[in-house]
């Protein structure tokens, strides 16, 4: 019996391979990666804000952590909203915390015009680590206005570049199983790294493809232009 293909589309852009599909179905087909760097969906629309449903969210995150550690031969970096920390921190015991702190001096615009501007994101890492002793850095919040992605809660590019530089990963691919608008992929392009991204929402997937293509077109002398994008489109066969 033919096995169902666990994605609807696959785009290969330079050293980046992007999958449109459910990460829980795609990840088991990938083999090992050198690091996982991701920002899972936050507990917003689909969970009520109370301890009981936060508990369900924590269990979901914990199950994902197990899968990340299975697939990664190196570091695993998971960004969390500061709001979730009291409810989910027990799922990250033994991990090394470090913080990406937004630059509040740049917040002249309103909360509604700078997505995610008033949140402090925490990354929790397990694996090889080369921090600077402070374990935090300042993110350029103004850059979120200059680089609007169409995603409601994008990470800033400087945040993801800093995260990748702190990770002591091998030369293999970096995986972001919740790719969103593709900022981790753009950071990998800027640093000359291989990237695998997975995204369930087709609109965000298309944004990520375009941003990564655009990143390759930038005049970074150490990054070779990509080969023409290869697209594999298949309808997902229900199991």
C-alpha positions as CSV (number, residue, x, y, z in Angstrom):
1,X,0.0,0.0,0.0
2,X,1.4,3.4,-1.0
3,X,2.2,5.6,2.0
4,X,0.6,9.0,2.1
5,X,2.9,11.9,1.4
6,X,2.8,14.0,4.6
7,X,2.8,17.4,2.9
8,X,0.8,19.4,0.3
9,X,3.7,21.3,-1.3
10,X,7.5,21.3,-1.1
11,X,9.6,24.2,-2.3
12,X,13.4,24.0,-2.7
13,X,15.0,27.4,-2.8
14,X,18.8,27.4,-2.6
15,X,19.8,25.5,0.5
16,X,16.3,25.9,2.0
17,X,13.6,23.2,1.8
18,X,10.1,24.3,2.8
19,X,7.1,22.0,3.4
20,X,3.5,23.0,3.5
21,X,2.0,20.6,6.0
22,X,1.6,19.5,9.6
23,X,5.0,19.3,11.4
24,X,4.0,16.2,13.4
25,X,3.5,14.4,10.1
26,X,6.5,15.8,8.2
27,X,9.2,15.6,11.0
28,X,9.3,11.8,11.1
29,X,10.3,11.7,7.4
30,X,13.2,14.1,7.6
31,X,15.9,12.2,9.4
32,X,18.4,14.0,11.7
33,X,18.9,17.8,11.6
34,X,21.7,19.7,13.3
35,X,19.5,22.0,15.3
36,X,15.8,22.9,15.9
37,X,15.0,26.7,16.3
38,X,11.3,27.5,16.5
39,X,8.6,29.6,18.0
40,X,5.5,27.4,18.5
41,X,2.0,28.8,18.3
42,X,1.2,30.6,21.5
43,X,-1.8,29.9,23.8
44,X,-4.1,32.4,22.2
45,X,-7.3,31.7,20.3
46,X,-7.7,28.0,20.8
47,X,-7.2,27.8,24.6
48,X,-8.9,29.9,27.2
49,X,-6.7,31.8,29.6
50,X,-7.0,29.7,32.7
51,X,-4.8,27.2,34.5
52,X,-6.7,24.1,33.3
53,X,-6.3,24.9,29.6
54,X,-2.7,26.2,30.1
55,X,-2.0,22.8,31.4
56,X,-3.2,21.3,28.1
57,X,-0.9,23.7,26.3
58,X,2.0,22.7,28.5
59,X,1.4,19.0,27.8
60,X,1.4,19.8,24.0
61,X,4.7,21.7,24.3
62,X,6.3,18.9,26.3
63,X,5.3,16.3,23.7
64,X,6.8,18.5,21.0
65,X,10.0,18.9,23.0
66,X,10.5,15.1,23.0
67,X,10.1,15.1,19.2
68,X,12.6,17.9,18.8
69,X,15.2,16.1,20.9
70,X,14.7,13.0,18.8
71,X,15.3,14.7,15.5
72,X,18.1,17.1,16.5
73,X,21.7,16.0,16.8
74,X,22.5,19.4,18.4
75,X,20.7,22.3,20.1
76,X,17.0,22.8,20.4
77,X,15.8,26.4,20.9
78,X,12.1,27.0,21.7
79,X,10.8,30.6,22.0
80,X,7.9,31.1,24.4
81,X,5.7,34.1,25.3
82,X,6.5,35.5,28.8
83,X,2.8,35.1,29.6
84,X,3.2,31.3,29.3
85,X,6.3,30.9,31.4
86,X,4.5,30.3,34.8
87,X,2.4,27.5,33.3
88,X,4.9,25.7,31.1
89,X,8.3,26.1,32.7
90,X,8.2,22.7,34.3
91,X,8.4,21.2,30.8
92,X,11.8,22.9,30.3
93,X,13.6,21.8,33.5
94,X,17.3,21.5,32.9
95,X,17.2,23.7,29.8
96,X,19.4,26.8,29.5
97,X,17.2,29.9,29.5
98,X,18.2,33.1,27.6
99,X,16.1,36.1,26.7
100,X,15.4,38.1,23.6
101,X,14.5,41.5,25.1
102,X,12.6,44.0,22.9
103,X,14.1,47.5,22.7
104,X,11.4,49.5,24.6
105,X,13.1,52.8,23.6
106,X,11.9,52.2,20.0
107,X,8.3,51.7,20.9
108,X,6.9,55.1,19.8
109,X,4.1,53.4,17.8
110,X,1.1,51.8,19.4
111,X,0.8,48.3,20.6
112,X,-1.4,47.6,17.5
113,X,1.1,48.9,15.0
114,X,4.1,46.9,16.2
115,X,3.2,43.2,16.3
116,X,4.3,41.5,19.6
117,X,6.1,44.7,20.6
118,X,5.3,44.4,24.3
119,X,6.3,40.8,24.8
120,X,9.6,39.4,26.1
121,X,10.3,36.2,24.4
122,X,12.3,33.5,26.2
123,X,14.3,30.8,24.4
124,X,15.0,27.7,26.3
125,X,17.9,25.6,24.9
126,X,19.2,22.2,25.5
127,X,22.4,21.1,23.8
128,X,25.7,22.7,23.0
129,X,25.8,26.4,24.0
130,X,28.1,29.3,23.5
131,X,26.4,32.2,25.3
132,X,28.0,35.5,26.2
133,X,27.6,35.2,30.0
134,X,24.6,37.6,30.0
135,X,22.4,35.2,28.1
136,X,20.3,38.1,26.6
137,X,20.4,40.6,23.8
138,X,18.4,43.6,22.6
139,X,16.1,43.1,19.7
140,X,15.5,45.9,17.2
141,X,11.7,46.4,17.6
142,X,11.7,49.2,15.1
143,X,12.7,46.7,12.5
144,X,9.4,45.0,12.9
145,X,7.8,48.1,11.3
146,X,10.4,48.2,8.5
147,X,9.9,44.5,7.7
148,X,6.2,43.7,8.1
149,X,5.7,40.1,7.1
150,X,1.9,39.7,7.2
151,X,2.2,37.5,10.3
152,X,0.7,38.7,13.5
153,X,3.6,37.7,15.8
154,X,6.9,37.7,13.8
155,X,10.3,37.3,15.5
156,X,12.7,40.0,14.4
157,X,15.5,39.0,12.1
158,X,18.2,40.1,14.4
159,X,16.7,38.0,17.2
160,X,16.9,34.9,15.0
161,X,20.4,35.6,13.7
162,X,21.6,36.0,17.3
163,X,19.9,32.7,18.2
164,X,21.6,30.8,15.4
165,X,25.0,32.3,16.3
166,X,24.7,31.2,19.9
167,X,23.9,27.7,18.9
168,X,26.9,25.5,18.2
169,X,25.3,23.4,15.5
170,X,27.0,21.4,12.8
171,X,27.0,22.2,9.1
172,X,23.7,20.4,8.5
173,X,20.2,21.9,8.3
174,X,18.5,24.0,10.9
175,X,14.8,23.0,11.3
176,X,11.9,25.3,12.1
177,X,8.8,23.2,12.4
178,X,6.6,26.2,12.9
179,X,8.1,28.4,10.2
180,X,5.4,31.1,10.0
181,X,6.6,33.9,7.8
182,X,10.0,32.4,7.4
183,X,12.3,34.6,9.6
184,X,14.4,31.7,10.8
185,X,14.9,30.7,7.1
186,X,15.9,34.3,6.2
187,X,18.4,34.2,9.1
188,X,19.9,31.0,7.8
189,X,20.3,32.5,4.3
190,X,22.1,35.5,5.8
191,X,24.4,33.2,7.7
192,X,25.0,30.7,4.8
193,X,23.2,27.9,6.7
194,X,21.0,25.1,5.3
195,X,17.3,25.3,6.4
196,X,14.2,23.2,6.6
197,X,10.9,24.9,7.4
198,X,7.4,23.5,7.9
199,X,4.3,25.5,8.0
200,X,0.6,24.5,8.1
201,X,-0.9,27.8,6.9
202,X,-0.6,28.2,3.1
203,X,-0.7,32.0,3.3
204,X,2.2,32.2,5.7
205,X,4.0,29.5,3.7
206,X,3.8,31.6,0.5
207,X,5.1,34.7,2.5
208,X,8.0,32.6,3.7
209,X,8.9,31.4,0.2
210,X,8.9,34.9,-1.1
211,X,11.0,36.3,1.8
212,X,13.6,33.5,1.4
213,X,13.8,34.1,-2.3
214,X,14.3,37.8,-1.7
215,X,17.0,37.1,0.9
216,X,19.0,35.2,-1.7
217,X,18.8,38.1,-4.0
218,X,20.4,40.5,-1.5
219,X,24.1,41.3,-2.2
220,X,25.6,39.1,0.5
221,X,28.9,38.1,-0.9
222,X,29.1,34.8,1.0
223,X,25.8,33.5,-0.2
224,X,25.5,31.9,-3.6
225,X,22.3,32.7,-5.6
226,X,19.8,29.9,-5.5
227,X,18.9,27.6,-8.3
228,X,15.4,28.2,-9.7
229,X,12.8,27.1,-7.1
230,X,11.7,23.5,-7.4
231,X,8.1,22.9,-6.5
232,X,6.5,19.6,-5.7
233,X,2.8,19.9,-5.2
234,X,0.7,17.0,-3.9
235,X,-2.6,16.8,-2.2
236,X,-2.3,15.3,1.1
237,X,-3.9,11.8,1.3
238,X,-5.9,11.4,4.5
239,X,-4.8,8.5,6.6
